Amino acid sequence: MMEKEELDIIQAASENNVGADIVEAAAAKGIHVTSEKPMAARLSQADRMLAASEDAGTLLMVNWPTAWSPPLNTLMNLIKDGAIGDVFYFKWRSAHNGPMEIGCSRYFYEWLYDEEKNGAGALMDYCCYCADMCAYLLGLPQQVTAFRGTFVKDYPIPDDNAVILMKYGNAFGLTEASWTQKVGYITPNPVVYGTEGALMVSGNEVHLHPANGAAEVVTPEPLPEGKRNAAEYFIRCLETGEPIEGLCSAKVSRDAQEILEAGLVSADSGQVVNLPMS
């Protein structure tokens, strides 16, 4: 397609391990790319994507669905505004009953079940969301410990449940992933504790619990025009020259990939992994 057409933007929705090839080919022709989460299957691929776009001066955005959630944006803004002081604990769970079981296409779930193409199983597919949020809020952790296993599925997959614990200087980040959860979420998600209170999202509501004051429900504001979805935001940044920021930043997403890589190494080795890895 790149050989036959003059393109401005490519939306890359390929296997995780192909994203680097697409971004490098696009960057060589000056084409901007928005790629689906997570950034890649391996950290080395994420680094290639970042280097290619930076060298070519093209925009690269990683589309995280969480970025377009009004409740989650409200929670993040409250944290950034200091509503609960310094964050020392951030927990997020991503879960459903499995790609095949919830009706994903055969093409999609077959590559999700391929460790080389996906990077892992549930660990890569679903631990990535919190890795991105923690990278955005707290940066790279100092250490990562993780576990993964196939607990329920009776067909070959890399893993159907995983947890990654991120140790920062004064905070923990905890990300949980499951492809075996048959029921909806029964607890708030995420839950965040800070030195001056706590925050959580329950459904479409944000609950703020100040350390010295009454709890309140904060109604999320609609996302502003230009930041309501991936296409709108990407085109806005192209037209205005604004950098891609927040959860969808390629640099933040690259750090999330390092957390995932450290989690994979830790889970497979049984060892704590120190960051940065290089």
C-alpha positions as a Markdown table, in Angstrom:
| # | Residue | x | y | z |
|---|---|---|---|---|
| 1 | Met | 0.0 | 0.0 | 0.0 |
| 2 | Met | 2.8 | 2.4 | 0.8 |
| 3 | Glu | 4.3 | 1.7 | -2.6 |
| 4 | Lys | 1.1 | 2.4 | -4.5 |
| 5 | Glu | -0.5 | 5.2 | -2.5 |
| 6 | Glu | 0.5 | 8.6 | -1.2 |
| 7 | Leu | -0.4 | 8.4 | 2.5 |
| 8 | Asp | -0.4 | 10.9 | 5.3 |
| 9 | Ile | -1.3 | 8.5 | 8.2 |
| 10 | Ile | -1.1 | 4.8 | 8.8 |
| 11 | Gln | -3.2 | 3.1 | 11.5 |
| 12 | Ala | -1.2 | 0.1 | 12.5 |
| 13 | Ala | -3.3 | -2.7 | 14.0 |
| 14 | Ser | -1.0 | -5.6 | 13.4 |
| 15 | Glu | 0.5 | -8.3 | 15.6 |
| 16 | Asn | 2.6 | -6.7 | 18.3 |
| 17 | Asn | 5.9 | -7.8 | 16.8 |
| 18 | Val | 5.2 | -6.3 | 13.4 |
| 19 | Gly | 4.7 | -2.7 | 14.6 |
| 20 | Ala | 8.4 | -1.8 | 14.4 |
| 21 | Asp | 8.6 | -2.9 | 10.8 |
| 22 | Ile | 5.5 | -0.8 | 9.9 |
| 23 | Val | 6.8 | 2.3 | 11.7 |
| 24 | Glu | 10.3 | 2.0 | 10.2 |
| 25 | Ala | 8.8 | 1.6 | 6.6 |
| 26 | Ala | 6.4 | 4.5 | 7.2 |
| 27 | Ala | 9.0 | 6.8 | 8.7 |
| 28 | Ala | 11.2 | 6.3 | 5.6 |
| 29 | Lys | 8.4 | 7.8 | 3.5 |
| 30 | Gly | 7.5 | 10.5 | 6.0 |
| 31 | Ile | 4.2 | 8.9 | 7.0 |
| 32 | His | 2.8 | 9.4 | 10.5 |
| 33 | Val | 1.7 | 6.3 | 12.5 |
| 34 | Thr | -0.9 | 5.6 | 15.2 |
| 35 | Ser | -0.3 | 2.1 | 16.5 |
| 36 | Glu | -2.5 | 0.0 | 18.8 |
| 37 | Lys | -1.5 | -0.9 | 22.3 |
| 38 | Pro | 0.9 | -2.2 | 23.6 |
| 39 | Met | 3.7 | -0.6 | 21.7 |
| 40 | Ala | 5.4 | -3.8 | 20.7 |
| 41 | Ala | 6.1 | -7.4 | 21.7 |
| 42 | Arg | 9.6 | -6.7 | 22.9 |
| 43 | Leu | 11.4 | -3.6 | 24.3 |
| 44 | Ser | 13.9 | -3.7 | 21.4 |
| 45 | Gln | 11.1 | -3.3 | 18.9 |
| 46 | Ala | 9.6 | -0.3 | 20.9 |
| 47 | Asp | 13.1 | 1.3 | 20.8 |
| 48 | Arg | 13.2 | 0.8 | 17.0 |
| 49 | Met | 9.8 | 2.5 | 16.6 |
| 50 | Leu | 10.8 | 5.5 | 18.8 |
| 51 | Ala | 14.1 | 5.9 | 17.0 |
| 52 | Ala | 12.6 | 5.7 | 13.5 |
| 53 | Ser | 9.9 | 8.3 | 14.2 |
| 54 | Glu | 12.4 | 10.7 | 15.9 |
| 55 | Asp | 14.9 | 10.4 | 13.1 |
| 56 | Ala | 12.3 | 11.0 | 10.4 |
| 57 | Gly | 10.5 | 13.7 | 12.3 |
| 58 | Thr | 7.2 | 11.9 | 12.0 |
| 59 | Leu | 4.5 | 11.6 | 14.7 |
| 60 | Leu | 4.0 | 8.2 | 16.5 |
| 61 | Met | 1.1 | 7.7 | 18.8 |
| 62 | Val | 0.2 | 4.5 | 20.7 |
| 63 | Asn | -3.6 | 4.2 | 21.0 |
| 64 | Trp | -4.5 | 3.2 | 24.5 |
| 65 | Pro | -8.3 | 3.0 | 24.9 |
| 66 | Thr | -7.9 | 4.1 | 28.5 |
| 67 | Ala | -6.9 | 7.6 | 27.2 |
| 68 | Trp | -10.4 | 8.2 | 26.0 |
| 69 | Ser | -12.2 | 7.3 | 29.2 |
| 70 | Pro | -13.7 | 10.4 | 31.0 |
| 71 | Pro | -13.6 | 8.8 | 34.5 |
| 72 | Leu | -10.0 | 7.8 | 34.1 |
| 73 | Asn | -9.0 | 11.2 | 32.7 |
| 74 | Thr | -10.7 | 12.8 | 35.7 |
| 75 | Leu | -8.8 | 10.5 | 38.1 |
| 76 | Met | -5.5 | 11.3 | 36.4 |
| 77 | Asn | -6.2 | 15.0 | 36.6 |
| 78 | Leu | -7.0 | 14.8 | 40.2 |
| 79 | Ile | -3.8 | 13.0 | 40.9 |
| 80 | Lys | -1.8 | 15.5 | 38.9 |
| 81 | Asp | -3.5 | 18.4 | 40.8 |
| 82 | Gly | -2.4 | 16.9 | 44.1 |
| 83 | Ala | -5.9 | 15.9 | 45.4 |
| 84 | Ile | -4.5 | 12.9 | 47.3 |
| 85 | Gly | -0.9 | 14.1 | 47.8 |
| 86 | Asp | 1.9 | 11.8 | 46.7 |
| 87 | Val | 0.8 | 8.5 | 45.2 |
| 88 | Phe | 2.3 | 5.5 | 47.0 |
| 89 | Tyr | 0.0 | 2.7 | 45.6 |
| 90 | Phe | -1.7 | 2.3 | 42.2 |
| 91 | Lys | -3.6 | -0.8 | 41.4 |
| 92 | Trp | -5.4 | -1.8 | 38.1 |
| 93 | Arg | -6.9 | -5.0 | 36.9 |
| 94 | Ser | -7.7 | -5.9 | 33.3 |
| 95 | Ala | -9.7 | -9.0 | 32.8 |
| 96 | His | -12.2 | -10.9 | 30.7 |
| 97 | Asn | -12.9 | -14.6 | 30.0 |
| 98 | Gly | -10.4 | -14.9 | 27.1 |
| 99 | Pro | -10.1 | -13.6 | 23.5 |
| 100 | Met | -11.7 | -16.7 | 22.0 |
| 101 | Glu | -14.4 | -16.9 | 24.6 |
| 102 | Ile | -15.6 | -13.3 | 24.2 |
| 103 | Gly | -15.8 | -13.5 | 20.5 |
| 104 | Cys | -12.6 | -12.1 | 19.0 |
| 105 | Ser | -11.9 | -13.2 | 15.4 |
| 106 | Arg | -9.9 | -16.3 | 14.8 |
| 107 | Tyr | -7.2 | -14.2 | 13.2 |
| 108 | Phe | -6.9 | -12.0 | 16.3 |
| 109 | Tyr | -7.0 | -14.6 | 19.0 |
| 110 | Glu | -4.5 | -16.9 | 17.2 |
| 111 | Trp | -1.8 | -14.2 | 17.2 |
| 112 | Leu | -2.7 | -13.3 | 20.8 |
| 113 | Tyr | -2.0 | -16.9 | 21.7 |
| 114 | Asp | 1.4 | -16.8 | 19.9 |
| 115 | Glu | 4.1 | -15.7 | 22.3 |
| 116 | Glu | 6.4 | -14.5 | 19.5 |
| 117 | Lys | 3.7 | -12.3 | 17.9 |
| 118 | Asn | 2.1 | -11.1 | 21.1 |
| 119 | Gly | 5.1 | -11.0 | 23.4 |
| 120 | Ala | 3.3 | -13.2 | 26.0 |
| 121 | Gly | -0.3 | -14.0 | 26.7 |
| 122 | Ala | -2.5 | -12.2 | 29.2 |
| 123 | Leu | 0.6 | -10.6 | 30.6 |
| 124 | Met | 1.3 | -8.6 | 27.5 |
| 125 | Asp | -2.3 | -8.1 | 26.4 |
| 126 | Tyr | -3.6 | -6.8 | 29.8 |
| 127 | Cys | -0.8 | -5.9 | 32.2 |
| 128 | Cys | 0.1 | -3.3 | 29.6 |
| 129 | Tyr | -2.6 | -0.8 | 30.7 |
| 130 | Cys | -1.4 | -0.3 | 34.2 |
| 131 | Ala | 2.2 | -0.4 | 33.0 |
| 132 | Asp | 1.4 | 2.6 | 30.8 |
| 133 | Met | -0.5 | 4.5 | 33.6 |
| 134 | Cys | 2.3 | 4.0 | 36.1 |
| 135 | Ala | 4.9 | 5.0 | 33.5 |
| 136 | Tyr | 2.9 | 8.2 | 32.9 |
| 137 | Leu | 2.4 | 9.0 | 36.6 |
| 138 | Leu | 5.6 | 7.7 | 38.2 |
| 139 | Gly | 8.1 | 7.0 | 35.4 |
| 140 | Leu | 10.2 | 3.8 | 35.3 |
| 141 | Pro | 10.2 | 1.8 | 38.5 |
| 142 | Gln | 13.4 | 0.7 | 40.2 |
| 143 | Gln | 12.5 | -3.0 | 40.4 |
| 144 | Val | 9.9 | -5.3 | 38.9 |
| 145 | Thr | 8.7 | -8.7 | 40.2 |
| 146 | Ala | 6.1 | -10.7 | 38.2 |
| 147 | Phe | 4.4 | -14.1 | 37.9 |
| 148 | Arg | 2.4 | -15.6 | 35.1 |
| 149 | Gly | 0.7 | -19.0 | 34.6 |
| 150 | Thr | -2.0 | -20.9 | 32.8 |
| 151 | Phe | -4.5 | -21.7 | 35.4 |
| 152 | Val | -7.8 | -22.4 | 33.7 |
| 153 | Lys | -7.5 | -22.8 | 29.9 |
| 154 | Asp | -7.1 | -26.3 | 28.6 |
| 155 | Tyr | -5.5 | -25.3 | 25.2 |
| 156 | Pro | -2.0 | -24.1 | 24.5 |
| 157 | Ile | -1.5 | -20.4 | 25.4 |
| 158 | Pro | 1.5 | -18.6 | 26.9 |
| 159 | Asp | -0.4 | -17.6 | 30.1 |
| 160 | Asp | -4.0 | -16.8 | 31.1 |
| 161 | Asn | -3.2 | -14.9 | 34.4 |
| 162 | Ala | -0.4 | -12.6 | 35.3 |
| 163 | Val | 0.6 | -10.0 | 37.9 |
| 164 | Ile | 3.4 | -7.5 | 37.8 |
| 165 | Leu | 4.6 | -5.5 | 40.8 |
| 166 | Met | 6.5 | -2.3 | 40.2 |
| 167 | Lys | 8.7 | -0.9 | 43.0 |
| 168 | Tyr | 9.3 | 2.8 | 42.9 |
| 169 | Gly | 11.3 | 4.8 | 45.4 |
| 170 | Asn | 8.2 | 5.5 | 47.5 |
| 171 | Ala | 5.4 | 3.7 | 45.7 |
| 172 | Phe | 4.1 | 0.4 | 44.4 |
| 173 | Gly | 2.3 | -0.1 | 41.1 |
| 174 | Leu | 0.4 | -3.4 | 40.8 |
| 175 | Thr | -1.1 | -4.6 | 37.5 |
| 176 | Glu | -3.2 | -7.7 | 37.2 |
| 177 | Ala | -4.2 | -9.5 | 34.0 |
| 178 | Ser | -6.7 | -12.3 | 33.4 |
| 179 | Trp | -8.2 | -14.2 | 30.5 |
| 180 | Thr | -10.3 | -16.4 | 32.8 |
| 181 | Gln | -12.7 | -13.9 | 34.5 |
| 182 | Lys | -16.2 | -14.9 | 33.7 |
| 183 | Val | -17.9 | -12.1 | 35.7 |
| 184 | Gly | -17.7 | -8.3 | 35.6 |
| 185 | Tyr | -15.5 | -6.2 | 37.9 |
| 186 | Ile | -16.7 | -6.5 | 41.5 |
| 187 | Thr | -14.3 | -3.9 | 42.9 |
| 188 | Pro | -13.4 | -0.4 | 41.9 |
| 189 | Asn | -10.8 | -0.1 | 39.2 |
| 190 | Pro | -8.3 | 1.5 | 39.5 |
| 191 | Val | -7.7 | 2.2 | 43.2 |
| 192 | Val | -5.1 | 4.8 | 44.1 |
| 193 | Tyr | -3.8 | 5.7 | 47.6 |
| 194 | Gly | -1.8 | 8.8 | 48.3 |
| 195 | Thr | -0.4 | 10.6 | 51.3 |
| 196 | Glu | -3.5 | 12.8 | 51.6 |
| 197 | Gly | -6.3 | 10.5 | 50.5 |
| 198 | Ala | -7.5 | 7.9 | 48.0 |
| 199 | Leu | -9.2 | 7.8 | 44.6 |
| 200 | Met | -11.0 | 5.1 | 42.7 |
| 201 | Val | -13.2 | 4.6 | 39.7 |
| 202 | Ser | -16.4 | 2.7 | 40.1 |
| 203 | Gly | -18.4 | 2.4 | 36.8 |
| 204 | Asn | -18.6 | 6.0 | 35.5 |
| 205 | Glu | -18.0 | 7.6 | 38.8 |
| 206 | Val | -14.8 | 8.8 | 40.4 |
| 207 | His | -14.7 | 8.6 | 44.2 |
| 208 | Leu | -12.4 | 10.9 | 46.1 |
| 209 | His | -11.6 | 10.2 | 49.7 |
| 210 | Pro | -9.6 | 13.0 | 51.2 |
| 211 | Ala | -7.6 | 12.2 | 54.4 |
| 212 | Asn | -9.2 | 15.2 | 56.2 |
| 213 | Gly | -12.7 | 15.6 | 54.8 |
| 214 | Ala | -15.8 | 13.9 | 53.6 |
| 215 | Ala | -15.8 | 11.5 | 50.7 |
| 216 | Glu | -17.3 | 12.8 | 47.5 |
| 217 | Val | -18.3 | 11.5 | 44.1 |
| 218 | Val | -16.8 | 13.5 | 41.3 |
| 219 | Thr | -18.8 | 13.4 | 38.0 |
| 220 | Pro | -16.4 | 13.1 | 35.1 |
| 221 | Glu | -16.4 | 16.0 | 32.6 |
| 222 | Pro | -16.8 | 15.0 | 28.9 |
| 223 | Leu | -13.5 | 15.0 | 27.1 |
| 224 | Pro | -12.8 | 18.2 | 25.3 |
| 225 | Glu | -13.1 | 18.5 | 21.5 |
| 226 | Gly | -9.9 | 17.4 | 20.0 |
| 227 | Lys | -9.2 | 14.8 | 22.7 |
| 228 | Arg | -12.2 | 12.6 | 22.5 |
| 229 | Asn | -10.8 | 9.7 | 20.6 |
| 230 | Ala | -7.6 | 8.5 | 18.9 |
| 231 | Ala | -8.3 | 9.8 | 15.4 |
| 232 | Glu | -9.4 | 13.2 | 16.6 |
| 233 | Tyr | -6.4 | 13.7 | 18.9 |
| 234 | Phe | -3.9 | 12.5 | 16.4 |
| 235 | Ile | -5.1 | 14.8 | 13.6 |
| 236 | Arg | -5.3 | 17.7 | 16.1 |
| 237 | Cys | -1.6 | 17.2 | 17.0 |
| 238 | Leu | -0.7 | 17.0 | 13.3 |
| 239 | Glu | -2.6 | 20.2 | 12.5 |
| 240 | Thr | -1.4 | 22.2 | 15.5 |
| 241 | Gly | 2.1 | 20.9 | 15.9 |
| 242 | Glu | 1.4 | 19.9 | 19.5 |
| 243 | Pro | 3.3 | 16.9 | 20.8 |
| 244 | Ile | 1.5 | 13.6 | 21.6 |
| 245 | Glu | 1.3 | 13.7 | 25.4 |
| 246 | Gly | -0.1 | 11.6 | 28.2 |
| 247 | Leu | -0.9 | 7.9 | 28.0 |
| 248 | Cys | -0.5 | 7.8 | 24.2 |
| 249 | Ser | 3.0 | 9.4 | 24.2 |
| 250 | Ala | 5.5 | 7.1 | 22.4 |
| 251 | Lys | 8.1 | 7.8 | 25.1 |
| 252 | Val | 5.6 | 6.9 | 27.9 |
| 253 | Ser | 4.5 | 3.8 | 26.0 |
| 254 | Arg | 8.2 | 2.8 | 25.5 |
| 255 | Asp | 8.7 | 2.9 | 29.3 |
| 256 | Ala | 5.6 | 0.8 | 29.7 |
| 257 | Gln | 7.2 | -1.7 | 27.3 |
| 258 | Glu | 10.3 | -1.8 | 29.5 |
| 259 | Ile | 8.0 | -2.6 | 32.5 |
| 260 | Leu | 6.4 | -5.4 | 30.5 |
| 261 | Glu | 9.8 | -6.8 | 29.4 |
| 262 | Ala | 11.0 | -6.7 | 33.0 |
| 263 | Gly | 7.8 | -8.5 | 34.1 |
| 264 | Leu | 8.3 | -11.2 | 31.5 |
| 265 | Val | 11.9 | -11.8 | 32.4 |
| 266 | Ser | 11.0 | -11.8 | 36.1 |
| 267 | Ala | 8.1 | -14.2 | 35.7 |
| 268 | Asp | 10.2 | -16.7 | 33.6 |
| 269 | Ser | 13.3 | -16.5 | 35.8 |
| 270 | Gly | 11.8 | -16.2 | 39.2 |
| 271 | Gln | 14.1 | -13.2 | 39.9 |
| 272 | Val | 13.6 | -9.5 | 40.7 |
| 273 | Val | 14.6 | -7.4 | 37.7 |
| 274 | Asn | 16.3 | -4.1 | 38.2 |
| 275 | Leu | 15.5 | -1.1 | 35.9 |
| 276 | Pro | 16.6 | 0.4 | 33.7 |
| 277 | Met | 17.4 | -2.9 | 31.9 |
| 278 | Ser | 20.0 | -1.3 | 29.6 |
